[in-house]
Amino acid sequence: MNGWQHVDIRSMQSSMRDYSDRAACHPEASCSGCPHQCPHLYLTRPGARLGHRIQRDISHRRKRHARSSTAVAKQACASTGAAASYKLAQISAPSTLPFDPRTMIAIGAVIVILMALKKVFDTPSRTYDPQNPNVGDEYDSWTEDGILEYYWGEHIHLGYYTEAERAQGYKKKDFKQAKLDFVDEMLRWSGAAAPARILDVGCGIGGTSRHLAATFPGARVQGITLSPAQVKRAAALAEKRGLSNVSFQVMNALEMDFEDNTFDLVWACESGEHMPDKAKYVQEMTRVLKPGGHIVIATWCQREGTPGRPLTAKDKAALQFLYDEWAHPYFVSVQEYGRLLEGTGKLESVEVDDWTPQTLPTWRHSNWVGVWDPWPVIFKLNPFVWYKVMREIVTLERMHRAFDSGLMEYGMAKAVKKAAAPQAAQERSALSTAA
C-alpha cells in the first residue's frame, strides 16, 4: 500500500486547497489518472489523487445520509400522524361508537317503551260482547266527553269528497261540510222524492235527522239509537234550531216498535256495522217501510272473499282488530247486503255501489283536524282522555289503510218496496169489514 493508509485527512484537505490555488493559475492542466478527469485541477503528487477520492467519498456519504434522514423523517411523520389519529379516536369513541354502554342502555329503553306501546295499541279495548252489548254505552261515553262532537260536528259519519276536491287536496275542504255533502249525495242517490215520514236508523246525535227535517219541512222525521245520551243531545240540538218535526227515542233496530208499512223512507247511515244479525236488520227495516217506499243503506263493508282471492290470515287479523276496537260484531260485503235485500222477497230495484274513493279522505282528514286544533283535548287535563284520543288516532289510521288497501269498502245499497198485491189488499179489506 506504500504507506498511503496513514495519510492525514486534514493535511490532505490543506494540500488540496493549495493545489486548487495552483490549479487556478494553470487552467490548462488536468489531473493525470483521475477517473473523473477533473479539469482545472493541477496535481503534481500522488497523494492528491487519494485526497480527491477521500473528498468524493465524504460527499457521497453526506448525500446518502441526507436521503436516509429524509426517509426516516417521513416515516416518523407517518407514525406521528397515525398515533395522533388513534388518540383522537380514543377521545371521541365514547360519544359516537354504538357499543358505548350508556348509548346502548338508552336505545334499549326506547325500544322497550315502543314495544310496550305497540302491544297496548294492538290490544282492542272495546270488544263487542253478544251477551251484554256495549254499543250504547260506548256512544254514551263519546257523547258525554264532547270531543267527538267538537271535531266531527253533528254528523258522526264519513264525509263526501268529489273527484275535483280529492285532486286539489282533501284538506282544503271543510271537514264538517264534507259530512253535510254526504247526506245530500246519499239522499240524491236514494231516489226518494218527497217522503212524508222518514226513519233514521242509528241517528247518533241527530245531525242527519235534523238536516232531513229542514230539507222536507212537511215531513215527520223519527230518529232511533241505542244511546240515551245521544237521544238527549239530539233533542236539545233540535230544540235549539227550532225544529218541531223531528223526534228521537232509544230503540233497538232489530226489534222496532213501529207498525208495518209506516215510513216512506228508511235511512240507515253507518249503523249496520253494529248489528249482530245483518239479515234481521234488513228484514226489520223492510217491514216498517211502506210499499213504494225507499230504503237506503250506507255502511262499512269488508271485501268479499272469493276462491280466487280468499281472505288471508293477515286480512282476518286486521279485520278482527277493527271489529273489537269499536264494538263491531262483524262486517259483511256490499254484495252480501244486495243479497240480503233481495232475499226479503219484498223489495225491487235493488242496487249496490262502492263509495270508497268518495269517502276515503275522511279518515286522515279527521286526524289532521285534531293536529290543527289539539287544545280541546289538551285542556281536558285528563290522562284517560289523552289515552283514549291516542287510541282513536291509531284506529282511524288503521281504518284508512284497510279501506285504501281494498280490504274494506264503503258500501251503498238501496231498494224500493214492492206494491202490495191486489188480492192481498182485497183480503185485508174483507177481513176488516167482517170484523
GIRA-V955530 format. One record per backbone hydrogen bond with DSSP energy under -1.0 kcal/mol. CO is the residue of the C=O (numbers start at 1). NH is the residue of the N-H. Records with the same first field share a line. If there is no record, write none. Layout:
CO: NH, NH
//
This chain:
1: 4
3: 6
4: 7
8: 12
9: 13
10: 14
11: 15
12: 16
13: 17
14: 18
15: 19
16: 20
17: 21
18: 22
19: 23
20: 24
26: 29
34: 37
38: 31
45: 48
46: 49, 50
47: 51
48: 52
49: 53
50: 54
51: 55
52: 56
53: 57
54: 58
55: 59
56: 60
57: 61
58: 62
59: 63
60: 64
61: 65
62: 66
63: 67
64: 68
65: 69
66: 70
67: 71
68: 72
69: 73
70: 74
71: 75
72: 76
73: 77
74: 78
75: 79
76: 80
77: 81
78: 82
79: 83
80: 84
81: 85
82: 86
83: 87
84: 88
85: 89
86: 90
87: 91
88: 92
89: 93
92: 95
93: 97
97: 100
100: 104
101: 105
102: 106
103: 107
104: 108
105: 109
106: 110
107: 111
108: 112
109: 113
110: 114
111: 115
112: 116
113: 117
114: 118
115: 119
116: 120
117: 121
118: 122
126: 327
134: 138
135: 139
136: 140
137: 141
138: 142
139: 143
140: 144
141: 145
146: 150
147: 151
148: 152
149: 153
154: 207
155: 157
162: 166
163: 167
164: 168
169: 172
170: 173
174: 178
176: 180
177: 181
178: 160, 182
179: 183
180: 184
181: 185
182: 186
183: 187
184: 188
185: 189
186: 190
196: 220
197: 264, 265
198: 222
199: 267
200: 224
203: 206
206: 210
207: 211
208: 212
209: 213
210: 214
211: 215
212: 216
216: 219
220: 198
221: 247
222: 200
223: 249
224: 202, 203
225: 251
227: 231
228: 232
229: 233
230: 234
231: 235
232: 236
233: 237
234: 238
235: 239
236: 240
237: 241
238: 243
245: 221
247: 223
249: 225
252: 255
263: 290
264: 294
265: 199
266: 296
267: 201
268: 298
271: 274
272: 275
277: 281
278: 282
279: 283
280: 284
281: 285
282: 286
283: 287
284: 288
287: 261
288: 262, 263
290: 293
293: 417
294: 266
295: 415
296: 268
297: 413
298: 270
299: 411
301: 409
309: 306
312: 316
313: 317
314: 318
315: 319
316: 320
317: 321
318: 322
319: 323
320: 324
321: 325
323: 328
332: 302
333: 337
334: 338
335: 339
336: 340
337: 341
338: 342
339: 343
342: 345
346: 418
348: 416
351: 414
353: 412
355: 359
356: 360
358: 161
359: 362
360: 363
361: 365
362: 366
363: 367
364: 368
365: 369
366: 370
367: 371
368: 372
369: 373
374: 378
375: 379
378: 381
382: 386
383: 387
384: 388
385: 389
386: 390
387: 391
388: 392
389: 393
390: 394
391: 395
392: 396
393: 397
394: 398
395: 399
396: 400
397: 401
398: 402
399: 403
400: 404
401: 405
402: 407, 408
407: 303
409: 301, 411
410: 355
411: 299
412: 353
413: 297
414: 351
415: 295
416: 348
417: 292
421: 425
422: 426
423: 427
424: 428
425: 429
426: 430
427: 431
428: 432
429: 433
430: 434
431: 435
//
